[in-house]
């Protein structure tokens, strides 16, 4: 895989992720405007500078009342533009605007963000720098290595953190998660109570996959697609069970960088 192809695929997937995020926000519309849990009227009270300062007034222009829908519509339009544009200069402009909107969203409603938002911001910022760099330059390659490194760190750190959780070590974490009201599904929880073995396997399988992910760069090149296939299957299952749909595409946007980096390291 060439560096340009890796960047192009990353760009399209980041754009699609932006659209999915906007759709998910529309689906959670009761939480955002006016007195909703993630509304600006409530979020702005967490700090003095957002409640009364200039930054609060600026953020209010984007997230206050029903203007929040214009902001999310803008994110969706920027995502569509990233999927369609081919010129690096235009890509850099659109990506810069998207990074700006994501940063504003993180500052305005940090309690509404998750891992997909964070990895999207990291990948989009690196893509912006890559599109501002000459094609095939060392700076462009450094951006791809950075994205690949961030994904590896995200998986490995998540796995290590899980090792400190008693429910993960005992094999019951997945069954507990799908039994919750926020991220669970009661019909699957009933299956887990009757047949716990597959869910115990899923718990230990998740741990094993995450803590061993860095090996993707030292194992033979044929193992790359196997690792990424497991990773994608994991995110698809999470999307199905927990409703975290944007995770699938946000993390997939970093996979071209991993493939490129693995090929470079083995060339």
N, C-alpha and C positions, 0 to 999 in steps of 0.2 A: 504494500500500500504506500503510495506517495504521500508526502506531507500535504500537498494541495488537496488530494482526495480526502484525507483525514479531516482537514479543516472544513472542507465543503460539507461532508456528512455531519460533522459536529454542528455546523451552522444551521443546517436544515432541522436537525433534531432539537436544537435549542429553540428554534422558531416554533416547532410543533408543541414543545413543552409549554411555551408561553401561551399558546392558544388553549391548551388543556387546562392550565392554571386559571385562565379567565373563565372558562366554562364551569370549572369547579366552584369558583367564586359566585357565579350566577346561580348555581345549584344551592349554595348556602346563603342565599340572599336575605334570609330572615336574621342572620347574624351580623350583617354589615351596616345597613342604614339606620339612622336615627338612634334608637336605644338598644340596638342589637349588641350581643356580647362582644363582637369585634368592631363595633362602630367607633368612629372618631370621637364622638361625644364622650365615650367611656375611656378609650385608649389615651386620649390627650391628658387625662387626669393623673397619669402615672408619674409625671415629672413636672417640675415647676416651669421649665423652659418651653415645654409643649403646651402647658395649660394657659400660660399668659405671655410667653415670649414671641419674638419675631418668627422663630422656627415653627411655633405652633400655628401661627397665622398662615405661613406658607404651606405647611402640610394640610391645613384646613381647606386650602384652595383645591387640593387634589382628592382629599378623602372626606371632607365634610358633607353630611347629608347625602343626597342622591348623586353628588358629583363623583362619588367613589365609582359609580358605574362607568363614567366617562374614562376614568383612569384605567379600569380593567378592560374596557373596550380598546383603549389605546394600546395596552399591552398585547391584546389579541391581534390588532392591526400590525404592530411591529413584528409580532411572531410570523404573521403571514408574509410580511415583506422579507424577513430573513429566509423564509423557505423559497421565495421566488427570485430574489436578486442574485446576480452573478458577478457584478463588478465589486472588487475588493473595497474600493473607496466608499461605495454605497453601503456595502455590508458593515463597514466600520462605523458609518454614521448611524445606521439603524441599530447596530449592536450597542453603541454608546448611549443612545436614547433608552434602550431596553434596560441596560445596566443602571442608568439613572432612576428609572421607574421602580426597579426592584429594590434599590437602596432606599428610596423614599418609602416604599411599602414596609421594608424591614424596620425603618425608624418609626413609622406611624403605628403599625400594629405588630410588634414583635411576637405577641402571644399567638398570632395566627399563622406563624411560619413553621416549616418543618425541614427535614433533611433535603427534600427535593428542591426547596427554595435556595438552600445554601449551596448545593452542588451546582444548581443552575447559575447562580450569581458567580461562582468561581469560574465555571467553564465559559460563561459569557464574557467576563472580564478578560480572561486569557485569550479568548477569540478576538476581542477588540484589539488587544495589543498585537496579536498575530496579523490581523488584517491591516494594521498600521505599519507593519514591518515589510521590507522587501521580500518578494517571493523567493523561497529557498534559503533565506538568510539564517544565520545562527540564532537570531532573536526569535524567528518564527519556530524553529525547532525547539528552542527553550520553552516556548509556550505549550507546545504539544507534550513535551516531557513533564511540564508542570501539571497539566491536566491529568496525565496518566498517574503521576505521583499522588495527586490529591485523591483520586479514586481509590488507589491502593491504600492510602492512609485512612480513608473513610471506612473501608471494609475492615481493615486490620484493627483499627481503634475500636470499632463497634464490637468486633469479636472479643478483644481483650476485656473491654468493659463488661461484656456478658459473662465472662468467666468469674467475675466477682459477684454475680447474682445467684443466690441459692436456688432459685427456681430453674435457672438455666443449667446449673450443675446437676440438679436432680432430674432434669429432663421433662419438667411439667410446664415450662414457660409458654410454649406455643398454645397448649390447651388452656392456660390461664388467660392469655391475650384474647383468644377467640371467644372467651366466655364473658368478656367485658361488654358493657353497654355501648361504649364509644367506638371501639374497633372490632367488636365481635359480631358473631352471627349465631343466634341461639340454636338453629337447626344443626349447624356444624358442631356447636358445643355439646349437643346431645349425642352426636356420633362419637366425639372425643371421650365422653364418659363411658360409652359402651365399648369402644375399641381404642384404648389409649396408645397402643403400640405405634401406629403410624405417626402420631403426633409427638411421641417421645423421639422417634427417629428424626422427625423434622427439626426438633429442638437441637439435637446433637449434630445433625447435618448442617444446620445454619452456623453453629459454632465452628465446626471443622472447616467449612467453606471460607468463612470470614478470616480466621486466623492464618489460614494457609494461602490466602490470595496472593501475597507477595511472591510466592514461588512461581507465579506465571512468567516472571522475567528470567528465571534460571532454568526452568524445565524446557524440554524440546519444543520447537515452534508448533508442533501439532497439538500440543496441550492448550494452546491459547483459546481456540474456539470452544474447547470443552469447558474451560473455566468460565468463559463469558456466557456459554449456553446455560450453565448452572446458575450464573448470576441473573440472567434474564428470566429463567424459570422461577427463581426466588422472587423477583419483583412482580412478575405476573401473578403469582400466588398471593403475594401481599396485597396487590391491587384487588384481587377477587375476594379475599377474606376480609380485608380491613378497609377497602375503599380508597386506598392511597394510589390513585391512578397516575398522578403526575410523576411518581417515583420511577415508573417503567421507562418513560422517555427522558427524564432528567439524567438518570444514570446511563442510559443507552447513549446519550450524547457524548459521553466520555470514552466509550469503548473504542471508537476509531483511533483515538490517541494511544490507547493501550496496545492495540494491534500494531500501529506504526512503531511505537517505542520498542516493542518486543522484536520486531523484524530488524530494527536498527541495531539492537544489542546483539543479535545473533548473526548479523551480516559480516 
